[in-house]
Amino acid sequence: MKNKPSDIRLGIFGFGCVGQGLYDVLQTIEAAGIEVAKICVKDKEKLRSLPSSAFTYNPQELLQDESITILAELISDAEDAYGIVKQALQAGKTIVSANKKMLATHLPELLELQQKYKGTLLYEAAVGGSIPIIRILESYYSSEPLQQVSGILNGSSNFILSKMEAEGLSYTCALQQAQELGFAEADPALDVGGFDSVNKLCLIIAHAFGVSVKPEQVLRFGIDSITEHDLKFAERIGARIRLVATAVVDSGDQLYVRVLPALVSEQSELYRVTNETNGVTIAPVFAGEQFLKGRGAGSHPTGSAVWADVSAALSGYRYVYPKADTRAIALSKEYKINLYLRCPSSLVLPAADFIELNKISESEGVAYYTASIESETLKSLSAYLAAERIFMAEITPAQAHNIALKNCNTEAVVYS
Ligand SMILES: NC(=O)c1ccc[n+]([C@@H]2O[C@H](COP(=O)([O-])OP(=O)(O)OC[C@H]3O[C@@H](n4cnc5c(N)ncnc54)[C@H](OP(=O)(O)O)[C@@H]3O)[C@@H](O)[C@H]2O)c1
């Protein structure tokens, strides 16, 4: 298992898509010079590509081994991952993690432990796969205020949307392909329901705006009720549907956060982000908009991001959360959102919940609407919309206008 004789010993938790990816990267990069001490996995019966002596099934064998310099936590179980990272930080160790669900849920506590016991926690691979978004927010934009960070943060959902759009695949068939290729989480609801993007957005916000946002505070809706009707509707107005995570700060230092499907027009960089690729737009106050695009999932792209963290941590790199305490940014609850909605024509939408609800057209038992609604109302309505298999996507005011122009027979259901 030795790359070359070295004093640096790495303990790896997990040997699935990401763990194997990291291992491959270490084998290929000669300069890595890192000895993989042991790999901790769970399933004793599983066939492995390495001899059994490479593995342990006992996490304590790595956590209590004082000869190990650095740990990489790359397991799929968020609760067990929390236990591993917490124990490592309590022992003042250096650990890198790819587990966005665990990190987004426990970040404030883990940062306290890092501070108290002088350990190090890095997690670039947890956000945007191979895109070095956290490092850029931490280092390059450490002193410039940001207005917005938004983008496509879930490779699996984007793969599904792209395949449906380009090859006419059904949602189920595209999801199956994403799972076969290792882009989807063990529980695909995390991807297609928008939960995974929410977790990543919370981590981005901690670095971009210095605000601690809990996943449950983020307005969220997934893509799992999408059909070819929605793709055709988007195409008719020159747009594509993408699952977009957004964090925007206004001039009054109010922060607006959401993960929603959105109709993105050809002018948007996100229009051309396809398959498992992720894309993130950063809008700094002075530098002007920047766009980063790269592989958001997969064994080697994610393994590469873990290796970047391992090598940075070995050089003494730590996150400093440069925007914490610099600006009094507050999470806003109430704001207006413009929507496209599609549902069976037999269904009566709860019109009183909307600021505005316009029926655009109706054909073959399917009704199309544009609407505007308060964010908090949408949050409380989203479980009902999901249960009724209604699809919705955010639209811009310009798109709403364009849709109305193309459908002059628009019927205003309610307007206030
Ligand atoms: N796949 C991606 O493209 C990607 C991208 C970015 C981040 N991530 C994150 O990276 C992490 C790993 O994802 P993955 O895709 O590599 O998952 P995966 O392919 O399902 O592999 C998971 C690995 O974790 C091990 N494991 C699970 N519970 C364990 C426990 N309690 N103790 C020890 N090992 C345990 C499994 O052991 P066995 O081999 O014994 O089953 C397996 O080796 C997740 O947090 C995921 O969200 C994944």
The ligand as an SDF file (V2000), in Angstrom:
LIG
                    3D

 48 52  0  0  0  0  0  0  0  0999 V2000
  -20.2150   10.1130   -5.0860 N   0  0  0  0  0  0  0  0  0  0  0  0
  -19.9270   11.3910   -5.3140 C   0  0  0  0  0  0  0  0  0  0  0  0
  -19.7490   11.8100   -6.4570 O   0  0  0  0  0  0  0  0  0  0  0  0
  -19.7790   12.3520   -4.1590 C   0  0  0  0  0  0  0  0  0  0  0  0
  -19.4150   13.6760   -4.4250 C   0  0  0  0  0  0  0  0  0  0  0  0
  -19.2120   14.5660   -3.3710 C   0  0  0  0  0  0  0  0  0  0  0  0
  -19.3970   14.1200   -2.0740 C   0  0  0  0  0  0  0  0  0  0  0  0
  -19.8000   12.8430   -1.8380 N   0  0  0  0  0  0  0  0  0  0  0  0
  -19.9590   12.4300   -0.4320 C   0  0  0  0  0  0  0  0  0  0  0  0
  -18.9040   11.5280   -0.1110 O   0  0  0  0  0  0  0  0  0  0  0  0
  -19.3490   10.5750    0.8360 C   0  0  0  0  0  0  0  0  0  0  0  0
  -19.1120    9.1720    0.2630 C   0  0  0  0  0  0  0  0  0  0  0  0
  -19.8730    9.0290   -0.9080 O   0  0  0  0  0  0  0  0  0  0  0  0
  -19.6650    7.7920   -1.9080 P   0  0  0  0  0  0  0  0  0  0  0  0
  -20.3830    8.1670   -3.1530 O   0  0  0  0  0  0  0  0  0  0  0  0
  -18.2440    7.4020   -1.9840 O   0  0  0  0  0  0  0  0  0  0  0  0
  -20.4970    6.6570   -1.1530 O   0  0  0  0  0  0  0  0  0  0  0  0
  -20.5110    5.1050   -1.5000 P   0  0  0  0  0  0  0  0  0  0  0  0
  -19.9830    4.8380   -2.8510 O   0  0  0  0  0  0  0  0  0  0  0  0
  -21.8710    4.6170   -1.1490 O   0  0  0  0  0  0  0  0  0  0  0  0
  -19.4600    4.4880   -0.4540 O   0  0  0  0  0  0  0  0  0  0  0  0
  -19.6670    4.6480    0.9030 C   0  0  0  0  0  0  0  0  0  0  0  0
  -18.5270    3.9940    1.6680 C   0  0  0  0  0  0  0  0  0  0  0  0
  -18.7470    4.2910    3.0440 O   0  0  0  0  0  0  0  0  0  0  0  0
  -18.5540    3.0920    3.7810 C   0  0  0  0  0  0  0  0  0  0  0  0
  -19.3060    3.1840    5.0240 N   0  0  0  0  0  0  0  0  0  0  0  0
  -20.6180    3.4630    5.2050 C   0  0  0  0  0  0  0  0  0  0  0  0
  -20.9050    3.4970    6.5260 N   0  0  0  0  0  0  0  0  0  0  0  0
  -19.7560    3.2340    7.1790 C   0  0  0  0  0  0  0  0  0  0  0  0
  -19.3900    3.1230    8.5320 C   0  0  0  0  0  0  0  0  0  0  0  0
  -20.2800    3.2990    9.5010 N   0  0  0  0  0  0  0  0  0  0  0  0
  -18.0940    2.8600    8.8350 N   0  0  0  0  0  0  0  0  0  0  0  0
  -17.1780    2.6920    7.8690 C   0  0  0  0  0  0  0  0  0  0  0  0
  -17.4490    2.7800    6.5460 N   0  0  0  0  0  0  0  0  0  0  0  0
  -18.7230    3.0270    6.2120 C   0  0  0  0  0  0  0  0  0  0  0  0
  -19.0360    2.0040    2.8630 C   0  0  0  0  0  0  0  0  0  0  0  0
  -18.4820    0.7950    3.3190 O   0  0  0  0  0  0  0  0  0  0  0  0
  -18.6760   -0.5700    2.5270 P   0  0  0  0  0  0  0  0  0  0  0  0
  -17.7200   -0.4660    1.3550 O   0  0  0  0  0  0  0  0  0  0  0  0
  -18.2670   -1.5880    3.4980 O   0  0  0  0  0  0  0  0  0  0  0  0
  -20.1120   -0.6300    2.1110 O   0  0  0  0  0  0  0  0  0  0  0  0
  -18.4670    2.4880    1.5370 C   0  0  0  0  0  0  0  0  0  0  0  0
  -17.1260    2.0780    1.3700 O   0  0  0  0  0  0  0  0  0  0  0  0
  -20.8260   10.8980    1.0960 C   0  0  0  0  0  0  0  0  0  0  0  0
  -20.9270   11.7180    2.2130 O   0  0  0  0  0  0  0  0  0  0  0  0
  -21.2410   11.6830   -0.1380 C   0  0  0  0  0  0  0  0  0  0  0  0
  -22.2980   12.5700    0.1370 O   0  0  0  0  0  0  0  0  0  0  0  0
  -19.9780   11.9470   -2.8480 C   0  0  0  0  0  0  0  0  0  0  0  0
  1  2  1  0
  2  3  2  0
  2  4  1  0
  4  5  1  0
  4 48  2  0
  5  6  2  0
  6  7  1  0
  7  8  2  0
  8  9  1  0
  8 48  1  0
  9 10  1  0
  9 46  1  0
 10 11  1  0
 11 12  1  0
 11 44  1  0
 12 13  1  0
 13 14  1  0
 14 15  2  0
 14 16  1  0
 14 17  1  0
 17 18  1  0
 18 19  2  0
 18 20  1  0
 18 21  1  0
 21 22  1  0
 22 23  1  0
 23 24  1  0
 23 42  1  0
 24 25  1  0
 25 26  1  0
 25 36  1  0
 26 27  1  0
 26 35  1  0
 27 28  2  0
 28 29  1  0
 29 30  1  0
 29 35  2  0
 30 31  1  0
 30 32  2  0
 32 33  1  0
 33 34  2  0
 34 35  1  0
 36 37  1  0
 36 42  1  0
 37 38  1  0
 38 39  2  0
 38 40  1  0
 38 41  1  0
 42 43  1  0
 44 45  1  0
 44 46  1  0
 46 47  1  0
M  CHG  2   8   1  16  -1
M  END
$$$$
